Amino acid sequence: KDVMVIKSKHYENQARKILANNIVYFRLKKNWSQEDFADELGTTPTYVSNIENAKRNTRIDYIGHIADTLGVSLEQLFVERTPVVNHRIPRR
């Protein structure tokens, strides 16, 4: 018999929000602005902003690159934490 698979946007969005919050959390721990982080990643501040605001899906390989750049494990990027309130660090 065929099994009906129910896709839930909730979990997809939840995972993206957890990842986004953790990227902000670890970026701020490094005292990096979005521009600094974008430079370290080799991408644009707009791309970083889209990831940090959970507006963009990210390839799993790229999540590994993000973890390496932040100096954390993949697991640390998916731990549920208290939402980061202040995302801002002034540009250099």
RALINVEN-V349167 format. One line per field, one symbol per residue. burial: + if it has 9 or more other ideal C-beta (glycine too) atoms within 8 Angstrom, else -. A space follows every 50 residues. Layout:
burial->???
//
This chain:
burial->------------+-++++++++++++++-+-+++++++--+-----++++ ++-+---+----+++++-++-----+++--+--+----+---
//
